Amino acid sequence: MLTLTYERASTIGEVAAQLLGRARGDSRHRGGLHITKRPVRGGSKEAGSVLEEAFYGRLTKASRRAIERGGNMMFEIGRRALRDARKTGRVLTAFERKCIRITGSTLRVLATMLYMDKLFKGRVYPSYEMIADWAVVSRPTVHRALRSLEAAGLLARLRRYIQIEDGTVGARSEQTSNAYRMELPAMVRDLIERRFRPAPMPDDEAQRQRDRLTDHATMLGGLSKADYIRATTTDAGLAKTLISLLEGIEKRDRLSS
């Protein structure tokens, strides 16, 4: 079974959800003005806080590859669904509507975010300008791509703010770049498992393998103890030591009888 793993506690998603109080797809702004009367986006967490640290999770190489595959698969599904809908007039499913938002530019942004996860060890909080520069796309494209990835369940976003000194009002809060964590939706994970699952072995090949195992077991059963050790031990030195121990035990048994 394909499992998305981070190189830290396996419960990172649960911890983040509890601490951040974030439900997937909930983008409502519940904040307002900070005490300094400067606007800070609702749900923002202070950069460097425990809540921010709970959000991060460095992906393993296998998990990054799985997310990349998931994005490519959603892109393919979206293109096919759109062609089919235009041809037949059928209504797209909710999942297909998410897939058609995954464009070639969106995949470039996803690849860039996954590379940043690897490079920065899971601590991904670039500006839109940095993402645009690395992915070689425009800033509006980055904005659309991140929204599409978030809607598709491939990306989680954490808004952040920092405390700065202001000569007029003193210390105040100011919005800073978002933090991001790449994820893999359960539905996409299941699709990947089905696509890359090994094909079942043909019945005749399975029977041949069973016959070979039976013949091998019969051959081993006819060997002496010393020959059995030689046939089943890959380390020649270890085999020699085991045979010496065996001969010592057999010699002791003969003497005692």
N, C-alpha and C positions, 0 to 999 in steps of 0.2 A: 504494500500500500504506500502510495506517495505521500510523504509527510513534509510539510514546510517547517524547517528548523532554523533556529537562530543560534549563534555561538554564545549563548548565555542561557539563563533559566528558561525552561520550556514553557513556563506559564506567563511569559512576557505579555502576550496578548490579553490574557485575563487581568493581569495586574494593571496594565494600561487602561483597559476599559473601566475598571473599578475606580481608578484614581482620577481619570479624566472625565468620567461620566459621559462618555461619547457613545451614542448609538449610530450605527452606520447609516449614512445618508442624511443625518441631521445637520444641516448647515445654518440653522437659525442663529441669529446674533442675540445672545441673551445678556450681553455686557452692557455697554453704555459708556458714560464718561467716568474716567478715573477721578480720584479725589482732587487731582491737580487740574481738573476740567479739560484735560487733553484726551482725545478719543483713543481708545484701545479696543480692538475687536473683541466681541463676545467670545468667551471660552478660551481666551489666550492664557498661556502659562508663562511664568517668568523664566527667562533663559538661565540655565544653570541650576534650576530648582530640582528637587527630588521628583516632582511630577514630570519634568522634561526627561530626566534620566530613565524613568520607568517606561517612557515611550520608545526609547531607542532599542534596537536589537539587530546585531550584525548577522546577515544571512550567510549560510554556508554556500559553498560553490554549487552544490547540487540544487539548493533552493533557488539561487539566482537563475540557474539554467531552467528550472521548472517554471519560474515566473516569466522568463523570456519566451518559453514555449507557449505558455498560457496566453500571452499577449498576441503572439503570431496566430494562434488558433482562433482567438476571438476575431482577429482581423479577417481571417479566411471565412469564418462563419458569417460575419457581417456582410461581406461582399456577396456571398452566395445568397443570403437571405434577401438582400436588397434587389438582386437580379430577379429572384423568384417572385418577390412581391410585385415588382413592376410588370412582370410577365403575366402573372395569374391574378393580381389584384388582391391577394390574401393579406390579412392583417398580421403584422409582425408581432412576435411574442415580446414580453418584457425583456427577456435575456437577449433576444436579437436586436432590440433597440439599443441596448448597451453596447453590443458588438459593432453596430454600424458607426458608432462614435469613435472606434479605434481606427485611425487612419495611418498612412505611412509616416507622417510627421509625429503622430502620437507614439508609434513604435520607436522612433528615433529618440524621443524624449525618455521613454521607458528604458531604452538601452543605456542612455546617459545616466539616469538615476541609479541603475544597477551597477554601473561602473563606479559611480561615486560611493555607493555602499561598500564596494570592495576596497576602493582607495582610501576612504575615510573611516573604515572599520565600523560601519553602521551609523555613524554620526553624520547624517545627511541634512544640512540646513542651508543650501545654496540660495542665492538671490535669483529672481527671474532672469536677470541679465546674465548671470553666470551659466544658468541652464541653457539659455538661448545661444550663448557663445560656444559652449561645448557641443551642443546638439546641432549647431549651424542652422537655426531657425529663428524666426522673429519672436519678439516678446509676446505679442498677442497669440501666436501659435503655442507658446509655452503655457499661457493661461488656459487656452482651450484644451490642450493636451492633458494638463494636470487635472482639470475638472472631469475630463472623460475617463482618465485612469482611476480617479477616485470613485466615480459613478459605477465603473466596472468592477470595483472591488480589488483592483490591482495595487492601490496606493492608499495609505492613510496619511492624513495631514494634521499637524499640530501647530496652531498659531502661537507665536511667541512674542514677548515684549521684554524690554530692558529698562533698567533704571538709569537715568542720566542726570547730570547737574545742569540746571538752567539758571542763568544769571538773573532772570526776572522772577520766576516762581520757585526757584530752588530745585530740589530733587523732583523729578517727574518721570512718568512712564512713557515709553515710546515704542510703537510697533516695530518689530524687526522681522527678519526673514523667517519663513515657516520651516518646521522640521518635517521630514518625510520618512515613512517606512513602507517598503514594498511588501505586498501580500499576495496571496493566491486564493481566490474564492473557491469554496468547496465544489461548486458545480464544474468549474474549469479544471480543478484537480481531478475530478472523476473522469472528465473527457480525456485528459492527458493519459490517465491510467489505462483507459480502454484503447486509445490509439497506439500506445507503445507497449501494450501487454504482449508478451511473446505468443506467437500462433500455437495452437494446440498441436502436439505431436501426432502424426498419423498413426493409426492403429498398427500397421505392419512394422513401422520403425520402433514403436513401443514394445512390440512382441520380440523384435530382434534384440533390443537392449535387455529385456528380461532373460532371454535365452543366453546371452553373453554372460550376464551376472550369475546365472545358474551354473554354467560351464566353469566359470572361474571359481565359484564356491566349491564345486566338486573337485577341481584340480587341487585347491588348497587343502581340502579334507584328506587327500591321499598322501600328503607330504609328511615327512618326519618332523619332529618338533624343531630341530635345527634348521631344516630346509624351509619350514613355515616362517621362522624368524627372518631368514634371508630374503624370502619372497615378499614379506610385508613390512620390512624396515628399510627406509630409504637411506638412512645414515649407516654406512659400512662399519664405522667405528662402534656405533651403538649396537649394531647387530652382533659384532664380534664379542662385545662385553656381555650381552644377553645370553649368547650361546655358551660362553665360559661359565656364567652363573648356572645355566641349565645343566651343564655337564657336572658341575660341582654338586648340585642338588641330587642328580641321579647317582653319582658315585657315593654320596653319603647314604642314600636310601639303600643301595646295594650292600654297603658295609653293615648298616644297622639291621638288615634282614639276615 
